[in-house]
Amino acid sequence: MTLIEACKIAMEEIGRPATAKEIHDYIVEKNYFIFETKTPQASVSSALSTLTNPEMRVYDESIDCIKIGKSNCYSFKSQKVEKEIEFLENYESDNVGNVFLNPKDVRIDVKPMVISNIISRIKSKLIDLNPPYQRKAHLWNFSQKSQLIESILLSFPLPAFYFVEIENGVYQVVDGLQRISAISHFILGKGDGKNKDFLKLQGLEYLNAQGLKNKTFKELSPSLRARIEEFSITAYIVSASSPDVVKFNLFKRINTSGLLLTDQEIRHALNSREASTFINKLASSAHFLDITNNAIASERMEDCDFITRFLAFYLLPHSEYQADMDGFLNKVMKKITNTDKNTLLEIEKKFEETINTLSKIFGDYAFRKRFDISEKKRNPINKALFEVLTVSFARLSKEEQQKIVQYKQDFNLLFVKLFNDNQGSKNFTYSITTGTGHKQNVLIRYEKIKEIIDKTLAL
């Protein structure tokens, strides 16, 4: 498969306008194309540019390049832009300078290790090769894995490995997952029991003449096996006692894999599976999928990010928000972990009830900006609007929700008026579009939605 073909398949399967980075990440995740260049994302950008340039031989008139926010996005013309979520948001724009750390609280140990230490930890399930987020192990093909083993046999130094220590001494891999999975595939094999698949060396650059082609680990000489097992690596390990913000930012800053993690994937990595499972449950509920028209992608946990924002502002008062969206969302993940099952069931019931109410009020226009009540065209789904509407309605009683449904025409008129009232500093449209993580914008959007809720309830 050529890179051009891989780009087209990725765009078709993503099913919405996507940036070159998103298309690159999808190709890597699905292993549709093996990049030999050191700048694979640039190669994807170049391929997409040729597809949309009428002067190029591979020009495809069925593909659009459109500007969404500050990004060029690519899609087939037949794919509806209205199914996309809004790109103009920046939750993290006000984070810088608002989070303070005491260096004494940060504990990162540098440990010299050998490959046999890594293998021992994998056997004891003390390194998690199946993290609870979308990034997967074993994305490399056999040649890429084999060339890593070849580097070890040649004593070439490897980049450092980064781990975060989580519960019970288990290491979560920050950077080095593909390298570790390649080593594990070669020495321990993939699969269970008799059906284990062991990597056979192929695509070697220097050692083919040594008779190593198609050799498994067990078929190597004792001296070569020892060379691999005793090969030294450097590991940086963030202690479990370090603040969560340190762990979160290590994932964001250090991870250099071809498929970089989204913030929500990092949150899932650093928190318990119970919290992740609960969020996934809400994100896969029939009411949520229906009201959003299945438009919010689940591949990189975008849907879970929506749900986490609802939970954060529903369970933690927005008045306590301190312009650190990452920290705020991480905090609610911890809270969910420590919440009993009965309370979680009540939250789930309230969420379903709220989504059902909003569906009755807005219909196909839920969580979308509306500047004219008679407008037929739908704008993209807006994340900040989803957050403020779901949270504000979830705080109402069942009777209050029912009354607004009864007066939904009046409520919708007030709602549309919000988008046309752009005077003064308390601009609702601005608060859900730009710098949506600024504390002032958070307070404005909750204040404005509360005003029109109160006016409707007073009818």
N, C-alpha and C positions, 0 to 999 in steps of 0.2 A: 504494500500500500504506500502511495506517495504521500508527502506532507499535504499537498493540495487536497487529495482525497480524504485524508484524516481530518483536515479542517472542515470540509463539507459535512462529513458524518457527525463531527462534534457539534456543529451548529444545528444540524437537524435534530439531534438527540437532546441538546440543551433546550431547544424549542422556544427561544426568546432571544432578543438582542443581547449579545455578550461581548465583552472586551477581549482583546487579543490575549490578555493574561488568563481570563477565564477559559478561553478556548484551549490555550496551551495546557493549563492545569488539567482540563478534562481529557485531553489527548494522552497526557502522562498517566493519569489515573486509570484509564481504560487500556493503556499500553497499545494504542493504535499506531504509534510511530516511534522508532528508536532514533533519538537525536545524537548525532556524532559531533555537533558543534558545541563550543563552550557557551554559546549564547542562544539557547533553544527558543526563548521567548521572542527574541529578535527575529529568528527564522519564521516563527508563526506570523508575526506582524508583517514581515515581507511577503509571505505567501498570501495573506489576506489582502494586502495592498494590490497584488497582481490580479487577484480575483475580481477586484472592483475597479480596475483601471481598463477602460475601453481600448486602450492602445496595446494591451498585452494579449498574447496568444491564448492564455488560459482565462481571459475575462469571462465572467458568468453574469449575464444580465439579470438573473433571478436573485442575485445577492445584493443587499443594500448595505451601505456604510452610513450610519446615522450618528449624530452627535447627541449624547444624553449626558447632561451636566458638562463636565470637562473631558469626557472620555469618548473616543470613537468606538462604536459598537457595531457588530456585524450580525446579520441574520438574513434568512430567506425572506423575500418580499411577502410570501404567503403567510409568514408567522406574524401574528397580531401583536403590535406594540402595546396594546391595552392590557395585555396579560403580564406585563413587566411591573416590578416594583420600582418606586422612584429612586433614582440615583443621587438626587441632590442633597442627600442627608449627610451630616458629619457629626456623629454623636461624640467623637473623641476630641473635637477641635478645642475644647476648653480644659482638657486634662492637664496639659503641661504646666508644671509649677504648682499644682494643687495637691500632689501626693508627696509626703515627706517620709524619708526613711532614716533611721539611725544606723550608720554603718556597723555598729556593734551587733545589730540584730541579724545582719546578713552573714550566713555561714555557708561558704562554698568551698568544699574540700577538693584538692587536687590529688588524685590517687594514681600512681603507676600500677597498671594491671597487665596481665597476660591473657591471651585468648582463652586459655583453659579456665580462667576465672569467669569470663563471660559465659562460656558453655555451662559451667557448673551452676551459675545463677539461672540460666534458661531452664536447665533440667529441674531446678528447685522451684520454678515459677516465680523467681525473684526479679526477673525482667519481663515486662509485659509486652509481648509482640502482637497483641490484639487489643490495642487501646480503644476505648469507647467513643471514638470519633471517626470521621470518614477516611482520614489518611490510613493507608493500609501498608502492611509489610509486603515484601516480595513483589514490588513494582518493577524491579530490574529484570531484564531478560537474562538468559543463561550466559551469554557472552560477557555482559557487564559484571555478573557475579564471578565468573571465571577469572576475569582480569583483576578483580580485587584479590582473589586467592593468589594469582600470579604475583601481584605486588608484594604480598606477604612473604611468599617463597623467595622473592628477590630482596627481601629486607628493606623495601621502600617504606619510608615512614608514612603513616596514615594520619589524616586530620584528627584532631581531638574528638572524643565522644562527650556528649553532655547528657546528664541525667538529673531528674528531679526525684528525690526520695518521697514516696507517698506512704500510705498506711502499711503497717507490718513489714517495713523495710523493703518493700517492692520498689524497683526503679522504673520510672516512666521515662522513655527515651525522648529527649528534646531534639537532639541532632545525632544522626548515625543509625537510624532505624533500618535503612536499606542495607547498610554495611553489615549490621548485626544479623539481619535476616539472611543475607548471602552466606555469611560464615556458618550460621545455624543450618541452612539448607545443605551445605557441603559436609558438615561434620555429623549433624544429628538427623538430617533428612526432614522432609515435609510429610505430613499425614500421620496416621496412627497404625500401630501394629505391623502386620505383614505387608500392608499396602504403602509403606513409606517410600517416598521418592527421593533419591539422593542425587545431588548435583554432580554431573559429569563435566569435567573441564573441557571447554571448547572456546574457539575464538581467541586463543592465546596469541600474544604478540612476540614473545621471546622464548618460550619454553616448549614449543611444539617439537623441536628437534630433540628434546630430552625424553621423548616418549610419554609425555603426560596427557596427550589428547585423549578425551573420553574416560579418563581415570576418575574414580571416586576417591574419597578420603581414605577409605579402608584399603584401597589398592595401591596407595602410595607406599614408598619404603618407610621403615621406622624412623629413619633420620629426617625425612621430609615431614612426616606427621609431627615429630617433635619440634621441628622448626616452626610449624604453624601454631602448635599449642603453646610454645614458649615465646611467641612473638609479643613484644611489648607495645602497649598502647597507653595513651594518656586519657584519663577520665576526670571530668569536672562533675562533682555531685553536689547538688543543692540540698542541704539538710531539710528534713521534714519540719524542723522548728523555725525555718526562715519564713518571713511574712508571705502571705499569698501573693501580694503584689510583685514580690521578687520573682516568684515562680512564673507568674503570668507573663511578666516582661521578659524573662529569659526565653520562654517559648517564642515570643514575638521578635526578639532581637537576634537570637542565635540560630534559630532554625534555618537551614540553607538547602533543604531538599528541593527537588524539582517541583513538588506540590506543597506550597506553603500553606500553613494552617490558617483558617479564619479564626476570628476572636471566639466565636461560639464553639468551634472544635477544641480550642485551647481550654475553654471553661469546662467542657465535657471531660477533657483529659485530666484536669486537676481536681475534679470533684468526684463524689461517690457515684457509683452506677445507679443507686436509688434515685438521686436527683435527675440524672440523665434519662432514666426510664420514665419518670413522671412527666418530664418535659416532652419527651417523644410521644407519650400517650396523648397529651393534649394536642400536639401538632398533627397527629394522625387521626384526630376525631373527625367524624363525618361532617359535623356542623362547621368546623374550621375550614375543612377542605372545600365545602360547598360555598361558604360566604366569600372565600378568596378565589373561587373558580380554579382551584389547583394551580394558581399562578405563582405561588411562592416555592422556590426550588428547595428540595430536601437534600440534594446531592452534597452540598457543603454546609448543611445545617442552617440555612437562612430561615427556614420555617421555625426551627427551635430558637433562633435569636429573637423572633417576634414573640414567641411564647414567654421566653425568659424576661423580656422587657415588661410584658403584662404582669408577670408574677412579681417582679421587683417593685414596681410602683403600686401594686395592689397590696402586697404584704409589708412593704416598707413605706412609710408616709413620704410623699414627694417633697414635703417641707424639710425633710432631713437630707435630701439630696445635696451633695457638695461639689457638683461639676466634675465628678470623676465617674463616668459611665461604666468603665471597665470594673472599677472597684465596687460600684453599686450592684452590678449584675453578678459579680463573683460572690458578693455578700449574700444575695438571695439564694444562690446555689447552696451555700452552707446552711442557710436557714431551712431550705427544703429537706436537706439531709437529716436535720434534727427535728423534723415535724412528724407527728404520729400519723398512722394510716387513716384514722377516722377524719382528722383535719384535712388531709390531702383529698379525701373523698368529697368533703364539703367544698373545697376549693374547685375541684373538678366539676362538681354539680353547678356551682355558681358561674363558672366559666361557660359551660354549655348553655345555661339559662340566659346569660348575657349575650352570647353570640346569636342565639335564637331571636332575642329581642332586637338586636341591631339589624339582623337580616330582615325582620318585619318592617323596620323603620326605613332602612336605606335600600333594600333590594339589591340590585346589581351594582349600586354606586357606593357600597360600604367601603369605608377607609380611603376614599378618593376625593380629591379636591373638586369642589363644584362652585362655579362662578355664576351659573345661570340655571334656574330650576327647570327650564325647558330644554336644556342642552342634552342631546342624545349621546354624544361622544363621551366615552369614559376616559378619565385620566388614570395614570398608573396608581397602584396601591401605594400609600404613603405610610411608612413605618411609624413615624411619630403620631400620625392620626390614629393608626390602629391602637397604639399604646394608650393615648389619652381617652379615646372613646371606650375601649374595653374596660379600662380601670374605673373611669367615672361612672359607667353604668353598672359595673359589678358592685359598686358601693351603694347602689340604690336598693331599696326593698323591692320585692316582687310586685307589690301594688303600685309603687312608683314607676317601675318599668312598664307595667301594663297601661298606666295613664298616658305615658309618653307615646306608646303605640297607638292609643286612641286618638291622640292629637298629633300624629306623625306629620301631617301636612304643615301644621304650624311650626313644628320643630325643624323640619327641613327648610322652611323659609328663613328661620332664624339662623340656621346652620350656613346657608348660602350667603346670608348677609355678612357673616363673619369674614368671608373671603373677599368681600368687596369693601370692607371697612379697613382701609390701609392707612388711616391717619394716626399720627401720634406714635409714641414709643411702644405701645402695647399692640403690636401688629401680629394678629393671629397667624396669618399666612407665613410671615417671616419665621415665626416661632416653630413651625413644623417643616421648614424648608432648609434653612441655613443655620449652622451652629446649633443644632437641636439638642446638643448636650450641654449648652450653656445653662447655668442655673436660672437666669432670668427668663430664658425662653421656655424652660420647663414650667416655671410658675405661671407664665402668661397663658400657655395653652390650657392648663388645668383651670385657671381662673375664668377664661372665656367660655369653656365648655360648661362649667358649673353655672355661669350666668344664664345661658340659654336653657339649661335643664330646669333651673329654678323658675324662669319665666313660663315655661311650658307647664310645670306642675302647678303654677298659680292660676291657670286657666279654669 
